[in-house]
Amino acid sequence: MPEKQTGELTGKLREQPLLRLLAINLAVGGLVATLLLGGLLWLNPLRLRDLIFADAAPGTALGLLLFGFVITFGSAAMGTAIMTMTTDRDAGGGGGRRRPVGGALQPAVVPAPSRTPSGSAARG
């Protein structure tokens, strides 16, 4: 019985386009994070690789570093995907684009009463 419920749950999650979009972009962010960590270990800036592998438990440092990178780059990828989504009401284009206004913009003229000090009006 639990296997059937689990299968139904994963099937429903696969049908949700927003969750699928977020999962794909989280995976892309995780891939970028893994590549960045590999690049840092390969380049060894400021002897970072030597420092990590000189520790008694280098897996802990690597795991924490990878976790931070996955959170950072996964969140950036998911946020970018959400912000560039379009809706059915949009004629096209992603978020952040401005539509042109009908003509040239003109400043609005608003009359403003002038204030004079109470004593100067009587002396004038």
C-alpha positions as a Markdown table, in Angstrom:
| # | Residue | x | y | z |
|---|---|---|---|---|
| 1 | Met | 0.0 | 0.0 | 0.0 |
| 2 | Pro | 2.7 | 2.6 | 0.8 |
| 3 | Glu | 4.4 | 1.9 | -2.6 |
| 4 | Lys | 1.2 | 2.8 | -4.4 |
| 5 | Gln | 0.9 | 6.1 | -2.5 |
| 6 | Thr | 4.5 | 6.9 | -3.1 |
| 7 | Gly | 4.1 | 6.3 | -6.8 |
| 8 | Glu | 1.1 | 8.5 | -7.0 |
| 9 | Leu | 2.9 | 11.3 | -5.1 |
| 10 | Thr | 5.9 | 11.3 | -7.4 |
| 11 | Gly | 3.6 | 11.2 | -10.4 |
| 12 | Lys | 1.7 | 14.2 | -9.2 |
| 13 | Leu | 5.0 | 16.1 | -8.5 |
| 14 | Arg | 6.2 | 15.3 | -12.1 |
| 15 | Glu | 3.1 | 16.8 | -13.5 |
| 16 | Gln | 3.6 | 20.2 | -11.7 |
| 17 | Pro | 5.5 | 22.4 | -14.2 |
| 18 | Leu | 6.7 | 24.8 | -11.5 |
| 19 | Leu | 8.2 | 22.1 | -9.3 |
| 20 | Arg | 9.8 | 20.5 | -12.4 |
| 21 | Leu | 11.3 | 23.9 | -13.4 |
| 22 | Leu | 12.7 | 24.5 | -9.9 |
| 23 | Ala | 14.2 | 20.9 | -9.7 |
| 24 | Ile | 15.9 | 21.3 | -13.0 |
| 25 | Asn | 17.4 | 24.6 | -12.1 |
| 26 | Leu | 18.5 | 23.3 | -8.7 |
| 27 | Ala | 20.3 | 20.5 | -10.5 |
| 28 | Val | 21.9 | 23.0 | -12.9 |
| 29 | Gly | 23.0 | 25.1 | -9.9 |
| 30 | Gly | 24.4 | 21.9 | -8.2 |
| 31 | Leu | 26.4 | 21.1 | -11.3 |
| 32 | Val | 27.8 | 24.6 | -11.4 |
| 33 | Ala | 28.7 | 24.3 | -7.7 |
| 34 | Thr | 30.4 | 21.0 | -8.2 |
| 35 | Leu | 32.4 | 22.3 | -11.2 |
| 36 | Leu | 33.4 | 25.4 | -9.1 |
| 37 | Leu | 34.6 | 23.2 | -6.2 |
| 38 | Gly | 36.6 | 21.0 | -8.6 |
| 39 | Gly | 38.1 | 24.1 | -10.2 |
| 40 | Leu | 39.1 | 25.5 | -6.9 |
| 41 | Leu | 40.7 | 22.2 | -5.9 |
| 42 | Trp | 42.5 | 22.0 | -9.3 |
| 43 | Leu | 43.8 | 25.6 | -9.2 |
| 44 | Asn | 44.7 | 25.5 | -5.5 |
| 45 | Pro | 44.3 | 29.3 | -4.9 |
| 46 | Leu | 46.1 | 30.5 | -1.8 |
| 47 | Arg | 47.0 | 26.8 | -1.1 |
| 48 | Leu | 43.3 | 26.0 | -0.3 |
| 49 | Arg | 43.5 | 22.4 | -1.5 |
| 50 | Asp | 46.6 | 21.8 | 0.6 |
| 51 | Leu | 44.9 | 23.3 | 3.6 |
| 52 | Ile | 41.8 | 21.1 | 3.1 |
| 53 | Phe | 43.6 | 17.9 | 2.6 |
| 54 | Ala | 46.0 | 18.5 | 5.4 |
| 55 | Asp | 43.1 | 18.2 | 7.9 |
| 56 | Ala | 42.3 | 15.0 | 9.6 |
| 57 | Ala | 38.8 | 15.0 | 8.1 |
| 58 | Pro | 38.9 | 16.7 | 4.6 |
| 59 | Gly | 35.5 | 15.3 | 3.7 |
| 60 | Thr | 33.8 | 17.6 | 6.3 |
| 61 | Ala | 35.4 | 20.7 | 4.8 |
| 62 | Leu | 34.6 | 19.6 | 1.3 |
| 63 | Gly | 31.0 | 18.7 | 2.2 |
| 64 | Leu | 30.4 | 22.1 | 3.9 |
| 65 | Leu | 32.0 | 24.0 | 1.0 |
| 66 | Leu | 30.0 | 22.1 | -1.6 |
| 67 | Phe | 26.8 | 22.5 | 0.5 |
| 68 | Gly | 27.3 | 26.3 | 0.6 |
| 69 | Phe | 28.0 | 26.4 | -3.2 |
| 70 | Val | 24.9 | 24.3 | -4.0 |
| 71 | Ile | 22.7 | 26.5 | -1.9 |
| 72 | Thr | 24.1 | 29.7 | -3.5 |
| 73 | Phe | 24.2 | 28.7 | -7.1 |
| 74 | Gly | 21.0 | 26.6 | -6.9 |
| 75 | Ser | 19.1 | 29.5 | -5.4 |
| 76 | Ala | 20.5 | 31.9 | -8.1 |
| 77 | Ala | 19.5 | 29.5 | -10.9 |
| 78 | Met | 16.0 | 29.0 | -9.4 |
| 79 | Gly | 15.5 | 32.7 | -8.9 |
| 80 | Thr | 16.6 | 33.5 | -12.4 |
| 81 | Ala | 14.2 | 30.9 | -13.8 |
| 82 | Ile | 11.3 | 32.3 | -11.7 |
| 83 | Met | 12.0 | 35.9 | -12.8 |
| 84 | Thr | 12.2 | 35.1 | -16.5 |
| 85 | Met | 8.9 | 33.2 | -16.5 |
| 86 | Thr | 6.1 | 34.5 | -18.6 |
| 87 | Thr | 2.4 | 34.2 | -18.0 |
| 88 | Asp | -0.5 | 33.5 | -20.5 |
| 89 | Arg | -1.4 | 37.2 | -20.3 |
| 90 | Asp | 2.0 | 38.3 | -21.6 |
| 91 | Ala | 2.3 | 38.6 | -25.4 |
| 92 | Gly | 5.8 | 37.3 | -25.1 |
| 93 | Gly | 9.1 | 38.2 | -23.5 |
| 94 | Gly | 10.3 | 37.6 | -20.0 |
| 95 | Gly | 10.1 | 39.5 | -16.8 |
| 96 | Gly | 11.9 | 42.8 | -16.4 |
| 97 | Arg | 11.2 | 44.2 | -19.9 |
| 98 | Arg | 9.5 | 47.5 | -20.1 |
| 99 | Arg | 6.8 | 48.2 | -22.6 |
| 100 | Pro | 7.0 | 51.5 | -24.5 |
| 101 | Val | 4.6 | 54.2 | -23.6 |
| 102 | Gly | 2.3 | 55.6 | -26.3 |
| 103 | Gly | 4.2 | 58.8 | -27.1 |
| 104 | Ala | 6.9 | 61.2 | -25.8 |
| 105 | Leu | 6.6 | 61.9 | -22.1 |
| 106 | Gln | 5.7 | 65.4 | -21.1 |
| 107 | Pro | 5.9 | 66.8 | -17.6 |
| 108 | Ala | 2.6 | 67.5 | -15.9 |
| 109 | Val | 1.9 | 71.1 | -15.1 |
| 110 | Val | 0.4 | 71.5 | -11.6 |
| 111 | Pro | -0.5 | 74.9 | -10.3 |
| 112 | Ala | 0.9 | 75.6 | -6.9 |
| 113 | Pro | -0.2 | 78.6 | -4.7 |
| 114 | Ser | 2.6 | 80.8 | -3.6 |
| 115 | Arg | 3.0 | 81.6 | 0.0 |
| 116 | Thr | 4.2 | 85.0 | 1.2 |
| 117 | Pro | 5.2 | 85.9 | 4.7 |
| 118 | Ser | 2.3 | 87.5 | 6.6 |
| 119 | Gly | 4.1 | 90.8 | 7.1 |
| 120 | Ser | 5.4 | 91.3 | 3.5 |
| 121 | Ala | 2.0 | 91.3 | 1.9 |
| 122 | Ala | 0.7 | 94.2 | 4.0 |
| 123 | Arg | 3.9 | 96.4 | 3.5 |
| 124 | Gly | 4.0 | 95.9 | -0.4 |
